[in-house]
Each structure stands twice: as C-alpha cells, then as structure tokens.
Amino acid sequence: MNSKDLSTFDILPKRHWIALGLTCLFIAALLILIPVQQELERRTFAYELPLPATPETHTLQSTPEWEMKAVKPGDTLAQLFQNQGLSSQSLYKLTLSEHGKILNKINPGDKVGFQMDQDKKLQGFRLEKSLFESFEFNLETNAFISQKILLQPDIVETFAQGTIDSSLFETGLEAGMSNNVIMELATIFGWDVDFALDIRQGDNFSLIYQEKYLDGKKVGDGDILVARFENHGNTYTAIRFEDAKGYSQYFTPKGLSMRKAFLRTPVDFTRISSRFNLSRKHPILHKIRAHRGVDYAASRGTPIKAAGDGKVIFAGRKGGYGRVLILQHGTSYTTLYAHLKAFRRGVRVGKRVKQGQVVAYVGSSGLASGPHLHYEFRVNGTHRDPLKVRLPHAKPIDKKQKEHFMHYAQVMVMRLESHLFGDYFASR
C-alpha cells in the first residue's frame, strides 16, 4: 500500500486520539457549565434581599400580678385592705360597682386577690367564693367595673368496686374513692345496712359516680348515679333520680324509696358495745337491769344524727342517762339519745329537726363507763330493738313519673352490670 493512501487515523498514534477526545469532552463541559453557573448566580442574587432595619425597642408594661390572700376566721375586708396599705376609699369604690354588695360578707375559706401597679395603687380586686365562682373588679378610668365569673367543671363518670376485708372505709379508699363518696355510699344504704354491725368480710359494692375536673385537675366529686351493695347474701341497688321539680333522691329498681322514715343507726362508723337485752347486768351497778336500747361506742364529741324528721320534746338531764335528747316523730314514734356530751347549738324543746341533722355529740354523762351513745327506739311508748324493728318506708316514686323512671332505672342498672359482667351479660 502506498503512503499517500494512508488515512489520518492511520497516521496519528492511538494515544493521540485519546488525548484529543478528552480535550473535546472538557471543552463541551465548559460550554454547558458556564451558562448554568451564570443562571445560578443570577437567581442567587435575586433572593439576596437586604435585611430589615433593626426596630426601635419599646419597654412593654407588664400586667401587675395578683397577690392572693386566704380569709381566716375573724378577718374583715377593711382589715385585709389595711394590711395591703390601701385606704377605705379604695374599698368604697369597689362597693359602688355592679357586684359590690357581694363584698358585704366574706367567709373563712374565701380567697381575695389584690392587683397593684408600681405605685402600689389598686388596679384590680378578686374575690374567690369557690373554685367555680369568683368576682373580679378592674379599674377603668376612675371607677371599678365588676364581673361575675362562673366556671363549669368537666364531669367525668367513674366506676368503682370493692370487696370488703376489714371495713367499708378502708376498702373504698383502696378502690380510689374519696372520703365524701364513701360517706355518701354509706348514707344511701344506711337505711338497710347497719355499717357498725352488719358488715361482714366478703361483702361487696359497685357504683358509678361523678368526678369534677377543671383544666384536667380533679377538684371535687359529683353525685353517685347508681350503686349496688351486697350484704349477708342480700343485694341492694339504688338509682339516683331527679324529678320534674329538680328534687333528687335514691330509689330501688322498682321505684321504692331507699330512704326510710328512720335511719338504722344515728352515728357513723362506730361499734356496738351493748345490744338490746331485757336481762342485762349493768356494768356499773352490777345488777340485772333491762337494757332497752343499743349502745354505740364512739370517741367523745362524735356527731349524733336525728334518726328521723321530728320535734324535740326533751333536752336536759335525766338521772343515770345523764344528758338526754328525746325526739317525737309523728304520733307513734320517739327516739332517745343518752349520755351526751352536749347538744348542738339551737337544739331545744319545740325545735323541729330533719333526718340526718346533727343534734348532739357523744359523751359519758350520767352512769357511763366510757364515751358512748345509748339509743332507744319506741313505738307507741313500747321499747323496740333498734336493730331489728321494721322501719317504715318513705314515699315511693310519683305515679306520674314511674314509667319514665322504670326505663331510666333499667338503663342505669345495665350500665353498672356492663362494668361488672361485660356488655353481653348486662344485656341478658
């Protein structure tokens, strides 16, 4: 082959062609990347906005803080204002506002709050009557504007149950119930169950009750809606029902009132030290002397409740009984309370009392070996055993509302049973 017939490819060595190719790729890359870089710079510049000028600083006036004070026994509002270095004129201005009359009376347990400015001048006043009710007074120009603030708590329904090992009180606390709920439960079933005598190991209870919350924090208890108590193999069920007039009480599922005309026992959570016994030997006289009542051992000063609605027909001393109170209930019944420490203020002959109202306090006056209540129950003048006498019922559910109640009671019992046995068994 002649040299003139050789191509350019055959003339250059292979390594030269590789170098030439790399050079071409480099040039092509530059042609592509330069416009892209220019575009990026253009866009970046477009978003490089100047920073705003630093604003002038202003001193914000902070809202004065409340200085809350608890009202103690004997405190007056004038004295509390004086303690804050405020004049009676400041208090007078508050009384001129719309709710100024509420300041005429403050009670121990109320809370008052003072809002002062930097010059120690009153800017606002707050009176808290409870967690749910308060009054605020705020200064506007030269006068105070007042407002009433009512907070509505969130109501949460809670289920609790327990089996008694030692006492209702201890078991209730273990079940997460408060003292108030335990006492209310005892009150509901107190006409049928003597919690000083009848409670046995293995008795059990269950209930649905309300709890009150504010801002996620529990602030109190509401009502017990439905409850069940099993005692000695007997089951008692109570449903809370509110009538058309807004009056509420507890009934059995059949519409009978849980409330009897008399409490079974006039003192709470005590023990029986002596029963009804017509041939008992007296512990002090050491003679056979009929014991026509029941003795409840309790600490000195324990409150004693009226067993039923009635009228005071005797309040004084009576021989070995010491200090005695006798109540007349209608025409057939009387109850006697003996060995008292004192009568409650206002209890005197002719005074009418309500069932469950505190009327006296446990003591050891007269012939008594220690503090206790001697309680007697008489029917037409005859002594009857308070633990066994058949107590008359209060009025049942109104006939006009019975149909509505029966449906409501069925629903509430099913709700309680659904917690105890599950939805399937509650619906059977």
C-alpha positions as CSV (number, residue, x, y, z in Angstrom):
1,M,0.0,0.0,0.0
2,N,1.3,3.5,-0.9
3,S,1.9,6.1,1.8
4,K,-0.5,8.5,0.0
5,D,-3.3,6.1,0.5
6,L,-3.0,6.1,4.4
7,S,-5.9,7.9,6.3
8,T,-5.5,10.4,9.1
9,F,-6.5,7.8,11.6
10,D,-3.7,5.5,10.5
11,I,-1.1,8.4,10.5
12,L,-1.7,9.5,14.2
13,P,-0.8,7.1,17.1
14,K,-3.7,5.8,19.2
15,R,-2.7,7.7,22.3
16,H,-3.0,11.0,20.5
17,W,-6.6,10.2,19.5
18,I,-7.4,9.5,23.2
19,A,-5.9,12.9,24.3
20,L,-7.9,14.6,21.6
21,G,-11.1,13.1,22.7
22,L,-10.6,14.1,26.3
23,T,-9.9,17.6,25.2
24,C,-13.2,17.8,23.3
25,L,-15.1,16.5,26.3
26,F,-13.5,19.2,28.5
27,I,-14.5,21.9,26.1
28,A,-18.1,20.6,25.8
29,A,-18.4,20.6,29.7
30,L,-17.2,24.2,29.9
31,L,-19.8,25.2,27.3
32,I,-22.5,23.6,29.4
33,L,-21.4,24.6,32.9
34,I,-20.7,28.3,32.3
35,P,-24.3,29.2,31.4
36,V,-25.6,27.1,34.4
37,Q,-23.2,28.9,36.8
38,Q,-24.4,32.3,35.4
39,E,-28.0,31.3,35.9
40,L,-27.4,30.2,39.5
41,E,-25.6,33.5,40.2
42,R,-28.5,35.4,38.7
43,R,-31.0,33.5,40.8
44,T,-29.0,33.7,44.0
45,F,-28.6,37.4,43.5
46,A,-32.4,37.7,43.1
47,Y,-33.0,36.4,46.6
48,E,-30.3,38.2,48.4
49,L,-32.7,40.8,49.8
50,P,-31.4,43.4,52.2
51,L,-32.1,42.7,55.9
52,P,-34.8,44.9,57.6
53,A,-33.6,47.7,59.7
54,T,-33.4,46.9,63.5
55,P,-36.7,48.2,65.0
56,E,-36.5,50.5,67.9
57,T,-37.0,48.8,71.3
58,H,-40.0,49.7,73.4
59,T,-40.5,48.8,77.1
60,L,-43.7,46.8,77.5
61,Q,-45.7,47.4,80.6
62,S,-46.2,44.1,82.4
63,T,-49.6,43.3,83.9
64,P,-49.5,43.5,87.7
65,E,-49.6,40.2,89.4
66,W,-52.3,39.1,91.8
67,E,-51.4,38.8,95.5
68,M,-53.9,36.2,96.8
69,K,-54.8,36.0,100.5
70,A,-56.8,33.4,102.3
71,V,-59.6,34.7,104.5
72,K,-59.2,33.5,108.1
73,P,-61.8,33.4,110.9
74,G,-62.2,37.0,112.3
75,D,-60.9,38.7,109.1
76,T,-62.7,41.7,107.7
77,L,-62.3,43.1,104.2
78,A,-61.4,46.5,105.7
79,Q,-58.6,44.9,107.7
80,L,-57.3,43.0,104.7
81,F,-57.3,46.2,102.7
82,Q,-55.4,48.0,105.5
83,N,-52.9,45.2,105.6
84,Q,-52.2,45.9,101.9
85,G,-51.6,49.6,102.6
86,L,-54.9,50.5,100.9
87,S,-57.4,53.1,102.2
88,S,-61.0,52.6,103.0
89,Q,-61.7,54.8,100.0
90,S,-60.4,52.1,97.7
91,L,-62.8,49.6,99.2
92,Y,-65.7,52.0,99.0
93,K,-65.1,52.4,95.2
94,L,-65.4,48.6,94.8
95,T,-68.8,48.6,96.6
96,L,-70.2,51.1,94.1
97,S,-69.8,48.6,91.2
98,E,-72.5,46.2,89.9
99,H,-71.4,43.3,92.2
100,G,-70.3,45.5,95.1
101,K,-72.9,44.0,97.5
102,I,-71.1,40.6,97.5
103,L,-68.3,42.4,99.4
104,N,-70.6,43.0,102.4
105,K,-69.9,39.5,103.7
106,I,-66.7,37.4,103.3
107,N,-66.4,33.9,104.9
108,P,-63.4,31.9,106.1
109,G,-62.1,29.9,103.2
110,D,-62.8,32.6,100.7
111,K,-59.7,34.0,98.8
112,V,-59.1,37.6,98.0
113,G,-56.6,38.9,95.5
114,F,-55.1,42.4,95.1
115,Q,-53.6,43.7,91.8
116,M,-51.3,46.6,92.4
117,D,-49.4,48.8,90.0
118,Q,-45.8,50.0,90.5
119,D,-47.0,52.9,92.7
120,K,-48.9,50.5,95.0
121,K,-52.2,51.7,93.8
122,L,-55.1,49.2,93.4
123,Q,-55.8,48.2,89.8
124,G,-57.9,45.1,90.4
125,F,-59.5,43.0,93.1
126,R,-60.6,39.4,93.0
127,L,-62.9,37.5,95.4
128,E,-63.0,33.7,95.0
129,K,-66.0,32.2,96.7
130,S,-65.2,28.7,95.5
131,L,-63.2,27.0,92.7
132,F,-66.2,27.6,90.4
133,E,-67.4,31.1,91.4
134,S,-65.4,34.3,91.7
135,F,-65.9,38.1,91.2
136,E,-63.4,40.4,89.6
137,F,-63.2,44.2,89.9
138,N,-61.0,46.1,87.4
139,L,-60.2,49.8,87.4
140,E,-61.2,51.7,84.3
141,T,-60.6,55.4,84.3
142,N,-61.8,56.4,87.8
143,A,-64.3,53.6,88.5
144,F,-64.2,49.9,89.1
145,I,-66.0,47.6,86.6
146,S,-67.0,44.2,88.1
147,Q,-67.9,40.9,86.6
148,K,-69.1,37.5,88.0
149,I,-67.1,34.5,86.7
150,L,-68.6,31.1,86.8
151,L,-66.5,28.1,85.8
152,Q,-68.3,24.9,84.7
153,P,-66.2,21.8,85.6
154,D,-65.9,18.9,83.3
155,I,-68.0,15.9,84.6
156,V,-66.4,12.5,84.3
157,E,-68.2,9.3,85.2
158,T,-66.2,6.8,87.2
159,F,-66.7,3.2,88.1
160,A,-65.5,1.7,91.3
161,Q,-65.9,-1.6,93.1
162,G,-64.5,-3.4,96.1
163,T,-64.8,-6.5,98.3
164,I,-64.7,-5.7,102.0
165,D,-61.9,-7.2,104.0
166,S,-62.0,-5.1,107.1
167,S,-64.2,-2.0,106.7
168,L,-66.1,-0.2,104.0
169,F,-63.9,2.9,104.6
170,E,-60.6,1.2,104.0
171,T,-61.9,-0.8,101.0
172,G,-63.4,2.4,99.5
173,L,-60.0,4.2,99.8
174,E,-58.3,1.2,98.1
175,A,-60.8,1.4,95.3
176,G,-59.8,5.1,94.7
177,M,-62.9,6.6,96.2
178,S,-62.7,9.9,98.2
179,N,-64.0,10.2,101.8
180,N,-67.0,12.1,100.6
181,V,-68.0,9.4,98.1
182,I,-67.6,6.6,100.8
183,M,-69.7,8.5,103.2
184,E,-72.4,9.1,100.6
185,L,-72.4,5.4,99.7
186,A,-72.9,4.6,103.4
187,T,-75.7,7.2,103.6
188,I,-77.6,5.7,100.6
189,F,-77.6,2.2,102.0
190,G,-77.7,3.2,105.7
191,W,-81.4,2.6,106.0
192,D,-80.9,-1.1,105.1
193,V,-77.4,-1.9,106.3
194,D,-76.0,-1.0,109.8
195,F,-72.4,-0.3,109.0
196,A,-71.4,-0.7,112.6
197,L,-73.0,-4.1,113.0
198,D,-73.9,-5.8,109.7
199,I,-70.7,-5.5,107.7
200,R,-69.1,-8.9,107.0
201,Q,-65.9,-9.9,105.3
202,G,-66.7,-10.7,101.6
203,D,-69.5,-8.0,101.4
204,N,-69.0,-6.1,98.2
205,F,-70.1,-2.9,96.4
206,S,-70.0,-1.3,93.0
207,L,-71.0,2.1,91.8
208,I,-70.9,4.7,89.0
209,Y,-70.3,8.2,90.3
210,Q,-69.2,11.6,89.0
211,E,-65.9,13.4,89.4
212,K,-65.4,17.1,88.7
213,Y,-62.3,18.4,86.8
214,L,-61.0,21.9,85.9
215,D,-58.2,22.2,83.5
216,G,-57.5,18.5,83.7
217,K,-57.2,18.5,87.5
218,K,-59.8,16.9,89.8
219,V,-61.4,19.5,92.0
220,G,-64.3,17.6,93.6
221,D,-66.9,14.8,93.5
222,G,-70.3,14.8,92.0
223,D,-73.3,12.5,92.6
224,I,-73.5,8.7,92.9
225,L,-75.6,7.8,89.9
226,V,-76.2,4.1,90.6
227,A,-74.8,1.8,93.2
228,R,-75.1,-1.8,94.4
229,F,-74.3,-3.3,97.8
230,E,-74.2,-7.0,98.7
231,N,-74.5,-7.8,102.4
232,H,-75.1,-11.2,104.0
233,G,-76.3,-12.5,100.6
234,N,-78.8,-9.7,100.2
235,T,-78.4,-7.4,97.2
236,Y,-79.5,-3.7,97.4
237,T,-79.5,-1.5,94.4
238,A,-80.0,2.3,94.4
239,I,-80.6,4.6,91.4
240,R,-80.4,8.4,91.7
241,F,-83.5,10.1,90.0
242,E,-84.3,13.7,89.6
243,D,-88.0,14.7,89.3
244,A,-89.5,17.4,87.3
245,K,-89.1,19.9,90.1
246,G,-85.3,19.3,90.3
247,Y,-85.5,17.3,93.5
248,S,-83.4,14.2,93.5
249,Q,-83.3,11.1,95.7
250,Y,-82.5,7.4,95.5
251,F,-84.9,4.6,94.6
252,T,-84.8,0.8,94.2
253,P,-85.2,-0.5,90.6
254,K,-88.9,-1.0,91.4
255,G,-89.4,2.7,92.4
256,L,-89.4,2.3,96.2
257,S,-87.5,5.0,98.1
258,M,-84.2,3.9,99.5
259,R,-84.9,6.4,102.3
260,K,-86.8,5.0,105.2
261,A,-88.7,7.1,107.8
262,F,-85.8,6.4,110.2
263,L,-82.0,5.9,110.0
264,R,-80.9,2.5,111.1
265,T,-78.1,4.0,113.1
266,P,-77.7,7.6,114.3
267,V,-73.8,7.6,114.3
268,D,-71.4,6.7,111.6
269,F,-68.7,4.0,111.6
270,T,-68.9,3.1,115.3
271,R,-69.1,-0.3,117.0
272,I,-71.9,-1.7,119.2
273,S,-70.8,-2.2,122.8
274,S,-74.1,-3.4,124.1
275,R,-77.2,-4.7,122.5
276,F,-80.9,-4.6,123.3
277,N,-81.2,-7.0,126.3
278,L,-84.0,-7.1,128.8
279,S,-81.9,-9.1,131.3
280,R,-78.5,-7.4,131.0
281,K,-76.3,-6.9,134.0
282,H,-75.5,-3.2,134.4
283,P,-71.7,-2.6,134.1
284,I,-71.6,-0.1,136.9
285,L,-74.5,-1.0,139.3
286,H,-73.7,-4.8,138.8
287,K,-77.4,-5.5,139.0
288,I,-79.8,-7.1,136.4
289,R,-81.4,-4.2,134.7
290,A,-83.1,-4.2,131.4
291,H,-81.1,-2.6,128.6
292,R,-83.9,-1.2,126.4
293,G,-81.6,0.2,123.7
294,V,-78.4,-0.1,121.9
295,D,-75.0,1.3,122.9
296,Y,-72.7,2.6,120.2
297,A,-69.1,3.1,121.4
298,A,-67.5,6.2,119.8
299,S,-65.0,8.9,120.5
300,R,-66.1,11.8,122.7
301,G,-67.6,14.5,120.5
302,T,-68.7,12.2,117.7
303,P,-71.7,13.8,115.9
304,I,-75.1,12.2,116.5
305,K,-77.8,12.5,113.8
306,A,-81.5,12.7,114.2
307,A,-82.9,9.3,113.2
308,G,-85.9,10.9,111.5
309,D,-87.8,14.1,111.0
310,G,-89.3,15.2,114.2
311,K,-89.6,17.6,117.1
312,V,-87.5,18.0,120.3
313,I,-89.7,17.1,123.3
314,F,-87.0,16.9,125.9
315,A,-83.4,18.2,126.1
316,G,-81.8,18.1,129.6
317,R,-80.6,15.7,132.3
318,K,-82.4,12.5,133.3
319,G,-80.9,10.5,136.1
320,G,-78.4,7.8,135.2
321,Y,-79.0,8.7,131.5
322,G,-77.1,11.9,132.1
323,R,-77.7,14.5,129.3
324,V,-80.6,13.3,127.2
325,L,-82.4,14.3,124.0
326,I,-85.8,12.9,123.0
327,L,-87.4,13.4,119.6
328,Q,-91.0,12.9,118.7
329,H,-91.7,11.5,115.2
330,G,-95.3,11.8,114.2
331,T,-97.8,10.3,116.7
332,S,-96.3,6.8,117.1
333,Y,-92.6,7.0,117.3
334,T,-90.0,8.5,119.7
335,T,-86.2,8.2,119.8
336,L,-84.0,8.8,122.8
337,Y,-80.2,9.7,122.8
338,A,-78.4,9.5,126.2
339,H,-75.0,10.0,127.9
340,L,-74.5,13.1,125.6
341,K,-71.5,15.4,125.9
342,A,-73.6,18.4,124.6
343,F,-76.5,19.4,122.4
344,R,-75.9,21.1,119.1
345,R,-76.4,24.8,119.3
346,G,-80.0,25.7,118.6
347,V,-81.4,22.3,119.7
348,R,-84.1,22.9,122.3
349,V,-87.6,21.8,123.3
350,G,-90.0,22.6,120.5
351,K,-87.3,22.8,117.8
352,R,-88.0,20.8,114.6
353,V,-85.2,18.7,113.2
354,K,-84.6,16.9,109.9
355,Q,-83.5,13.3,109.4
356,G,-79.7,13.2,109.3
357,Q,-79.3,16.6,111.0
358,V,-76.6,16.7,113.7
359,V,-78.4,17.2,117.0
360,A,-75.9,16.3,119.7
361,Y,-72.4,14.8,120.5
362,V,-71.2,11.6,122.1
363,G,-70.2,11.9,125.7
364,S,-70.2,9.9,129.0
365,S,-72.6,11.9,131.2
366,G,-74.6,10.0,133.8
367,L,-73.8,6.4,134.7
368,A,-71.5,5.6,131.9
369,S,-68.2,3.6,131.9
370,G,-66.9,5.5,128.9
371,P,-68.0,7.7,126.0
372,H,-70.8,6.1,124.0
373,L,-74.3,6.8,122.7
374,H,-77.3,5.0,124.3
375,Y,-80.0,4.9,121.7
376,E,-83.6,3.9,122.2
377,F,-86.5,3.4,119.7
378,R,-90.1,3.4,120.9
379,V,-93.3,2.6,119.1
380,N,-96.4,3.8,120.9
381,G,-94.4,4.1,124.1
382,T,-93.1,0.5,123.9
383,H,-89.3,-0.1,123.6
384,R,-88.3,-1.9,120.4
385,D,-84.9,-3.3,119.4
386,P,-83.5,-0.6,117.1
387,L,-81.5,-3.2,115.2
388,K,-84.5,-5.4,114.4
389,V,-87.5,-3.1,114.3
390,R,-89.1,-2.9,110.8
391,L,-88.6,0.7,109.6
392,P,-91.4,2.3,107.6
393,H,-90.6,3.4,104.0
394,A,-90.7,7.0,102.8
395,K,-92.9,7.8,99.8
396,P,-92.2,5.8,96.5
397,I,-91.7,7.3,93.1
398,D,-94.6,9.6,91.9
399,K,-97.0,7.6,89.8
400,K,-96.9,10.2,87.0
401,Q,-93.2,9.7,86.6
402,K,-93.0,5.9,87.3
403,E,-92.9,4.8,83.7
404,H,-90.1,7.2,82.9
405,F,-88.2,6.1,86.0
406,M,-88.6,2.4,85.2
407,H,-87.0,2.9,81.8
408,Y,-84.2,5.1,83.2
409,A,-83.6,2.6,86.1
410,Q,-83.2,-0.3,83.6
411,V,-80.7,1.6,81.6
412,M,-78.6,2.6,84.7
413,V,-78.6,-0.9,86.1
414,M,-77.5,-2.3,82.7
415,R,-74.6,0.3,82.6
416,L,-73.5,-0.8,86.1
417,E,-73.7,-4.5,85.1
418,S,-71.8,-3.9,81.9
419,H,-68.8,-2.8,84.1
420,L,-69.2,-5.9,86.4
421,F,-70.0,-8.6,83.9
422,G,-69.4,-7.2,80.4
423,D,-71.8,-5.9,77.8
424,Y,-73.1,-9.4,76.8
425,F,-74.3,-10.5,80.2
426,A,-75.6,-7.0,81.1
427,S,-78.0,-7.2,78.1
428,R,-79.4,-10.7,79.0
